[in-house]
């Protein structure tokens, strides 16, 4: 009987814990992230920042086929990333940004947000892969330029 009661309390206690702690922590970051007005900022993969009421999140690296330094490649390659913007908790836009080689039908547009006097442009994706690191498990960081006209 003692074991049954103990099991009941363990199950009851575990019911209140969040299932995905990374999701919970990313929500708190978007509410409390640094508020940027103007200048250059760097976001790590998954990180958010605020520009006024706008929340910017570096969501994902969709592709990284850039030719590592120290290697000879058939083509230069490219990095394709996903950035999400939201206001008041509601998604505004998801933008795919490409650094490097474009395919047919693609255009180079690193300015992914322009409203009023605010312009946000992705200027770089770091680090650049090397022959030693390749493109696996890189500590990606997106460099953004926030401008006010």
C-alpha positions in Angstrom: 0.0 0.0 0.0 2.9 2.4 0.8 4.4 1.8 -2.6 1.0 2.6 -4.3 0.6 5.9 -2.4 4.2 6.9 -3.2 3.7 6.1 -6.9 0.5 8.2 -6.9 2.4 11.3 -5.5 5.2 10.9 -8.0 2.8 10.8 -10.9 0.8 13.7 -9.6 3.9 15.8 -9.1 5.2 15.1 -12.6 1.9 16.2 -14.3 2.6 19.9 -13.6 6.0 20.1 -15.2 6.5 21.6 -18.7 7.1 19.0 -21.5 9.4 21.2 -23.6 11.6 23.5 -21.5 13.3 25.0 -24.5 9.9 26.3 -25.8 9.2 27.8 -22.4 12.6 29.5 -22.2 12.3 30.9 -25.7 9.0 32.6 -24.8 10.5 34.3 -21.8 13.5 35.4 -23.9 11.3 37.0 -26.5 9.5 39.0 -23.8 12.7 40.0 -22.0 15.2 40.1 -24.8 17.4 43.1 -25.4 15.6 46.1 -26.9 17.6 47.5 -29.8 16.9 50.8 -31.3 19.7 51.1 -34.0 23.0 49.6 -34.8 24.5 46.1 -35.4 23.5 43.1 -33.3 24.4 39.5 -33.4 21.8 36.7 -32.7 22.9 33.1 -32.0 20.7 30.4 -33.5 17.4 30.3 -31.6 18.0 33.7 -29.9 15.6 36.6 -30.1 15.9 40.4 -29.9 13.4 43.3 -29.7 13.4 46.4 -31.9 10.6 48.4 -30.4 7.5 46.2 -30.5 9.0 43.9 -33.1 10.6 40.6 -31.9 13.2 39.0 -34.2 14.2 35.4 -33.9 17.0 33.5 -35.7 14.9 30.3 -36.2 16.9 27.9 -38.3 19.7 27.2 -40.7 17.9 25.6 -43.6 21.0 24.9 -45.7 24.8 25.4 -45.4 26.7 24.2 -48.5 29.4 26.9 -48.4 32.8 25.7 -49.5 35.0 25.4 -46.4 38.2 27.5 -46.4 41.2 25.3 -47.3 39.1 23.2 -49.7 38.6 23.2 -53.4 34.9 23.0 -54.4 33.0 22.8 -57.7 30.8 25.7 -56.6 31.1 28.4 -53.9 27.9 27.1 -52.1 25.6 29.1 -49.9 23.9 29.4 -46.5 20.1 29.7 -46.3 18.5 30.7 -43.0 15.1 31.4 -41.6 14.3 34.5 -39.6 10.9 35.1 -38.0 9.4 38.4 -36.9 6.4 39.0 -34.6 4.6 41.8 -32.9 2.4 41.5 -29.8 2.9 37.7 -29.9 1.5 37.4 -33.4 3.8 36.3 -36.3 4.4 39.0 -38.8 6.7 37.2 -41.3 9.0 34.3 -41.9 11.9 35.2 -44.2 14.4 32.9 -45.9 17.7 34.7 -46.4 20.4 33.4 -48.7 24.1 34.2 -48.3 26.1 33.1 -51.4 25.1 31.4 -54.6 21.6 31.9 -55.8 19.6 29.4 -57.8 17.3 30.2 -60.8 14.3 32.2 -59.6 15.8 33.3 -56.3 16.7 36.9 -55.6 19.1 38.4 -53.1 17.2 40.4 -50.5 18.9 40.6 -47.2 16.6 43.4 -46.0 13.8 41.4 -44.5 11.9 44.1 -42.6 11.1 47.7 -43.5 8.3 49.6 -41.8 8.1 53.3 -41.1 11.6 54.5 -40.5 13.0 51.1 -39.4 14.9 48.8 -41.7 16.5 45.5 -40.7 19.1 43.9 -42.9 20.9 40.6 -42.4 24.6 41.3 -43.2 26.4 38.0 -42.4 26.1 34.5 -41.1 29.0 33.3 -39.0 31.2 31.4 -38.6 32.4 30.5 -42.1 33.1 26.7 -42.3 36.7 25.5 -42.4 38.1 22.3 -43.7 38.6 21.2 -40.0 35.0 22.1 -38.9 32.9 21.5 -42.0 29.3 22.7 -41.6 28.2 20.3 -38.8 27.4 21.7 -35.4 28.7 25.2 -36.0 27.8 27.8 -33.4 25.8 29.9 -36.0 25.4 33.6 -35.4 23.4 36.0 -37.6 24.6 39.6 -37.9 21.8 42.2 -38.3 22.0 45.9 -39.1 19.1 48.0 -37.7 18.7 51.4 -39.4 16.5 54.4 -38.8 15.9 56.8 -41.6 
